[in-house]
Amino acid sequence: MQTACLTAGIRRSNSRVASLYVSIVRAVRREQRVPESGRDPAYVSQLRRAENEWLAWRDSECKRRTSGYSGKLWAVPRTKCIAEVTETRATELDRVLRQAHRQ
């Protein structure tokens, strides 16, 4: 049950970040006039690496923050941590997207 709760929480948290990420990639590709089948611009490759590094950091950071919880109580605080940290990331990506639209 703990794992199912955590998985559902992560899925909800990731939804907004994933949507923003896809929008940024589309905006960059459109701005740089990259055809549908064309290779990603360097910025997109950097963003992909940064996003993967951020995901790994988020998971380890929330695990660290909630390491004092044991038994039946660990999933709720970890899910809250993931939601909080992911919302901060979504705000950052939203800022990047707005900036991309201005250019």
N, CA, C and O of each residue as an XYZ file, in Angstrom:
412
protein
N       0.824     -1.199      0.000
C       0.000      0.000      0.000
C       0.861      1.254      0.000
O       0.538      2.223     -0.686
N       1.960      1.249      0.766
C       2.856      2.404      0.820
C       3.397      2.737     -0.572
O       3.399      3.897     -0.985
N       3.846      1.726     -1.276
C       4.421      1.935     -2.597
C       3.379      2.465     -3.570
O       3.682      3.342     -4.378
N       2.172      1.954     -3.508
C       1.100      2.423     -4.389
C       0.772      3.884     -4.110
O       0.557      4.658     -5.043
N       0.732      4.266     -2.851
C       0.472      5.653     -2.469
C       1.574      6.567     -2.995
O       1.296      7.618     -3.572
N       2.816      6.162     -2.795
C       3.954      6.946     -3.249
C       3.944      7.071     -4.770
O       4.160      8.157     -5.308
N       3.695      5.974     -5.454
C       3.675      5.983     -6.918
C       2.598      6.915     -7.453
O       2.844      7.668     -8.395
N       1.415      6.873     -6.866
C       0.325      7.753     -7.297
C       0.682      9.216     -7.037
O       0.395     10.076     -7.869
N       1.292      9.502     -5.914
C       1.697     10.868     -5.593
C       2.745     11.390     -6.555
O       2.678     12.540     -6.989
N       3.710     10.551     -6.889
C       4.748     10.946     -7.840
C       4.135     11.207     -9.205
O       4.484     12.181     -9.872
N       3.234     10.351     -9.617
C       2.567     10.515    -10.915
C       1.842     11.860    -10.984
O       1.947     12.574    -11.981
N       1.115     12.199     -9.934
C       0.404     13.487     -9.907
C       1.389     14.649     -9.956
O       1.184     15.610    -10.698
N       2.438     14.565     -9.183
C       3.420     15.638     -9.127
C       4.156     15.826    -10.447
O       4.452     16.952    -10.845
N       4.446     14.740    -11.112
C       5.208     14.807    -12.354
C       4.405     15.342    -13.532
O       4.989     15.804    -14.512
N       3.102     15.290    -13.459
C       2.254     15.651    -14.582
C       2.508     17.087    -15.063
O       2.714     17.306    -16.256
N       2.496     18.044    -14.170
C       2.692     19.449    -14.565
C       4.099     19.684    -15.097
O       4.278     20.368    -16.105
N       5.097     19.118    -14.424
C       6.482     19.290    -14.870
C       6.657     18.703    -16.269
O       7.294     19.322    -17.121
N       6.109     17.537    -16.511
C       6.234     16.897    -17.817
C       5.580     17.746    -18.905
O       6.134     17.894    -19.995
N       4.423     18.295    -18.618
C       3.725     19.133    -19.579
C       4.528     20.398    -19.905
O       4.643     20.786    -21.068
N       5.074     21.027    -18.880
C       5.898     22.217    -19.097
C       7.161     21.881    -19.881
O       7.559     22.626    -20.777
N       7.777     20.778    -19.549
C       8.988     20.341    -20.238
C       8.711     20.169    -21.731
O       9.471     20.669    -22.560
N       7.644     19.474    -22.080
C       7.284     19.256    -23.482
C       7.016     20.595    -24.166
O       7.427     20.790    -25.310
N       6.343     21.508    -23.497
C       6.058     22.822    -24.075
C       7.341     23.606    -24.333
O       7.455     24.283    -25.355
N       8.296     23.523    -23.429
C       9.578     24.213    -23.619
C      10.311     23.626    -24.825
O      10.823     24.368    -25.663
N      10.362     22.308    -24.912
C      11.038     21.660    -26.038
C      10.392     22.099    -27.349
O      11.094     22.436    -28.302
N       9.078     22.097    -27.404
C       8.374     22.528    -28.631
C       8.689     23.979    -28.963
O       8.941     24.311    -30.121
N       8.678     24.840    -27.961
C       8.954     26.262    -28.180
C      10.372     26.473    -28.716
O      10.579     27.253    -29.646
N      11.330     25.785    -28.135
C      12.721     25.919    -28.584
C      12.869     25.399    -30.009
O      13.495     26.046    -30.848
N      12.302     24.246    -30.277
C      12.397     23.683    -31.628
C      11.727     24.603    -32.645
O      12.238     24.782    -33.751
N      10.583     25.187    -32.278
C       9.870     26.099    -33.175
C      10.700     27.369    -33.403
O      10.844     27.837    -34.532
N      11.238     27.910    -32.316
C      12.035     29.137    -32.421
C      13.266     28.922    -33.302
O      13.648     29.805    -34.069
N      13.870     27.765    -33.188
C      15.073     27.478    -33.965
C      14.755     26.813    -35.309
O      15.650     26.369    -36.028
N      13.469     26.756    -35.626
C      12.989     26.232    -36.906
C      13.527     24.820    -37.214
O      13.982     24.531    -38.320
N      13.454     23.973    -36.207
C      13.897     22.585    -36.362
C      12.713     21.781    -36.902
O      11.634     21.792    -36.311
N      12.915     21.085    -38.023
C      11.812     20.278    -38.567
C      11.430     19.144    -37.618
O      12.212     18.741    -36.757
N      10.229     18.648    -37.797
C       9.689     17.575    -36.938
C      10.677     16.429    -36.755
O      10.862     15.938    -35.641
N      11.299     16.009    -37.825
C      12.226     14.873    -37.750
C      13.667     15.317    -37.497
O      14.580     14.491    -37.486
N      13.869     16.618    -37.296
C      15.217     17.130    -37.092
C      15.773     16.818    -35.717
O      15.048     16.453    -34.792
N      17.059     16.971    -35.615
C      17.774     16.707    -34.366
C      17.505     17.830    -33.358
O      17.383     18.997    -33.732
N      17.416     17.462    -32.079
C      17.185     18.463    -31.037
C      18.317     19.477    -30.987
O      19.484     19.115    -31.133
N      17.971     20.759    -30.777
C      19.006     21.772    -30.578
C      19.780     21.481    -29.287
O      19.300     20.743    -28.427
N      20.962     22.055    -29.158
C      21.815     21.824    -27.991
C      21.082     22.167    -26.694
O      21.234     21.463    -25.695
N      20.291     23.238    -26.698
C      19.576     23.637    -25.482
C      18.640     22.529    -25.008
O      18.532     22.275    -23.808
N      17.974     21.880    -25.934
C      17.042     20.802    -25.575
C      17.815     19.629    -24.970
O      17.370     19.032    -23.990
N      18.952     19.303    -25.544
C      19.779     18.222    -24.993
C      20.248     18.568    -23.579
O      20.248     17.713    -22.694
N      20.645     19.821    -23.372
C      21.067     20.270    -22.040
C      19.900     20.214    -21.061
O      20.062     19.789    -19.917
N      18.727     20.643    -21.514
C      17.537     20.612    -20.663
C      17.189     19.175    -20.279
O      16.831     18.908    -19.131
N      17.291     18.269    -21.217
C      16.992     16.851    -20.941
C      17.946     16.307    -19.871
O      17.511     15.633    -18.937
N      19.237     16.598    -20.007
C      20.212     16.160    -19.000
C      19.903     16.784    -17.642
O      19.929     16.105    -16.616
N      19.612     18.074    -17.647
C      19.306     18.775    -16.397
C      18.057     18.194    -15.740
O      18.005     18.050    -14.518
N      17.068     17.867    -16.536
C      15.827     17.314    -15.991
C      16.064     15.942    -15.376
O      15.531     15.641    -14.308
N      16.857     15.110    -16.038
C      17.185     13.791    -15.485
C      17.977     13.924    -14.192
O      17.734     13.185    -13.237
N      18.917     14.854    -14.154
C      19.685     15.093    -12.932
C      18.785     15.625    -11.822
O      18.930     15.240    -10.661
N      17.856     16.510    -12.179
C      16.938     17.052    -11.184
C      16.047     15.952    -10.598
O      15.829     15.910     -9.388
N      15.535     15.065    -11.452
C      14.692     13.965    -10.967
C      15.446     13.088     -9.974
O      14.906     12.719     -8.931
N      16.686     12.758    -10.297
C      17.496     11.943     -9.384
C      17.738     12.690     -8.072
O      17.662     12.100     -6.994
N      18.032     14.000     -8.169
C      18.244     14.804     -6.964
C      16.972     14.850     -6.115
O      17.025     14.664     -4.899
N      15.821     15.101     -6.768
C      14.554     15.198     -6.038
C      14.272     13.926     -5.252
O      13.931     13.975     -4.071
N      14.418     12.794     -5.916
C      14.120     11.526     -5.256
C      15.058     11.267     -4.080
O      14.614     10.841     -3.013
N      16.356     11.524     -4.270
C      17.291     11.288     -3.165
C      17.107     12.318     -2.057
O      17.243     11.985     -0.880
N      16.801     13.563     -2.413
C      16.581     14.607     -1.409
C      15.350     14.291     -0.557
O      15.390     14.425      0.666
N      14.275     13.878     -1.192
C      13.063     13.559     -0.421
C      13.250     12.292      0.408
O      12.685     12.168      1.494
N      14.029     11.368     -0.096
C      14.332     10.176      0.695
C      15.136     10.577      1.933
O      14.889     10.087      3.034
N      16.107     11.482      1.730
C      16.920     11.964      2.849
C      16.062     12.715      3.872
O      16.184     12.493      5.077
N      15.195     13.603      3.381
C      14.358     14.402      4.278
C      13.397     13.566      5.106
O      13.012     13.959      6.207
N      13.013     12.417      4.579
C      12.014     11.593      5.271
C      12.615     10.315      5.839
O      11.886      9.377      6.163
N      13.927     10.271      5.959
C      14.576      9.046      6.422
C      14.235      8.700      7.873
O      14.401      7.551      8.282
N      13.764      9.666      8.654
C      13.416      9.397     10.047
C      12.078      8.699     10.218
O      11.757      8.220     11.305
N      11.294      8.642      9.141
C       9.993      7.970      9.219
C      10.193      6.491      8.929
O      10.933      6.120      8.018
N       9.541      5.671      9.694
C       9.700      4.237      9.468
C       8.350      3.545      9.520
O       7.330      4.150      9.849
N       8.370      2.299      9.196
C       7.150      1.495      9.263
C       6.085      1.987      8.313
O       6.327      2.150      7.117
N       4.913      2.220      8.851
C       3.759      2.569      8.039
C       3.683      4.052      7.702
O       2.785      4.457      6.963
N       4.577      4.864      8.207
C       4.419      6.310      8.103
C       5.273      7.002      7.038
O       5.170      8.222      6.906
N       6.089      6.313      6.292
C       7.029      6.985      5.407
C       6.425      7.525      4.113
O       6.926      8.525      3.599
N       5.386      6.923      3.566
C       4.882      7.305      2.238
C       4.255      8.691      2.214
O       4.476      9.437      1.260
N       3.497      9.054      3.207
C       2.806     10.350      3.198
C       3.807     11.507      3.227
O       3.709     12.398      2.383
N       4.772     11.535      4.167
C       5.722     12.646      4.140
C       6.589     12.666      2.876
O       6.928     13.738      2.374
N       6.943     11.501      2.369
C       7.759     11.488      1.150
C       6.957     12.002     -0.035
O       7.485     12.742     -0.865
N       5.694     11.621     -0.123
C       4.836     12.110     -1.197
C       4.672     13.624     -1.103
O       4.708     14.319     -2.119
N       4.494     14.137      0.117
C       4.386     15.587      0.305
C       5.670     16.291     -0.105
O       5.623     17.343     -0.741
N       6.803     15.727      0.248
C       8.096     16.298     -0.138
C       8.220     16.341     -1.658
O       8.586     17.370     -2.226
N       7.920     15.246     -2.301
C       8.022     15.183     -3.760
C       7.099     16.212     -4.403
O       7.488     16.886     -5.357
N       5.881     16.336     -3.884
C       4.940     17.319     -4.424
C       5.474     18.737     -4.250
O       5.388     19.551     -5.169
N       6.020     19.031     -3.083
C       6.539     20.369     -2.798
C       7.739     20.710     -3.690
O       7.782     21.777     -4.301
N       8.690     19.815     -3.755
C       9.892     20.046     -4.556
C       9.545     20.113     -6.043
O      10.114     20.918     -6.781
N       8.625     19.277     -6.475
C       8.218     19.262     -7.880
C       7.463     20.530     -8.238
O       7.615     21.044     -9.345
N       6.661     21.037     -7.331
C       5.952     22.296     -7.595
C       6.942     23.444     -7.767
O       6.740     24.316     -8.612
N       8.002     23.449     -6.979
C       9.044     24.461     -7.134
C       9.687     24.335     -8.517
O       9.928     25.341     -9.184
N       9.959     23.122     -8.939
C      10.539     22.897    -10.267
C       9.576     23.333    -11.357
O      10.000     23.910    -12.359
N       8.292     23.069    -11.184
C       7.296     23.479    -12.170
C       7.272     24.998    -12.305
O       7.141     25.522    -13.411
N       7.397     25.695    -11.198
C       7.432     27.157    -11.233
C       8.651     27.636    -12.017
O       8.557     28.577    -12.805
N       9.791     26.989    -11.799
C      11.009     27.344    -12.544
C      10.820     27.094    -14.044
O      11.170     27.944    -14.862
N      10.273     25.940    -14.403
C      10.063     25.622    -15.815
C       9.029     26.542    -16.446
O       9.148     26.895    -17.619
N       8.018     26.933    -15.681
C       7.019     27.872    -16.183
C       7.682     29.207    -16.526
O       7.351     29.829    -17.536
N       8.599     29.633    -15.697
C       9.344     30.871    -15.946
C      10.164     30.748    -17.235
O      10.206     31.683    -18.035
N      10.811     29.604    -17.436
C      11.591     29.364    -18.655
C      10.676     29.394    -19.877
O      11.030     29.975    -20.903
N       9.514     28.777    -19.773
C       8.570     28.741    -20.888
C       8.076     30.136    -21.228
O       8.010     30.500    -22.403
N       7.728     30.923    -20.215
C       7.275     32.297    -20.477
C       8.370     33.104    -21.165
O       8.087     33.892    -22.068
N       9.596     32.915    -20.753
C      10.731     33.607    -21.361
C      10.898     33.155    -22.822
O      11.184     33.974    -23.696
N      10.720     31.876    -23.077
C      10.850     31.359    -24.452
C       9.774     31.954    -25.352
O      10.034     32.228    -26.524
N       8.584     32.155    -24.827
C       7.494     32.742    -25.613
C       7.730     34.215    -25.917
O       7.244     34.728    -26.925
N       8.472     34.894    -25.055
C       8.762     36.314    -25.290
C       9.794     36.521    -26.380
O       9.855     37.593    -26.982
N      10.591     35.527    -26.638
C      11.674     35.692    -27.624
C      11.186     35.500    -29.025
O      11.967     35.604    -29.971
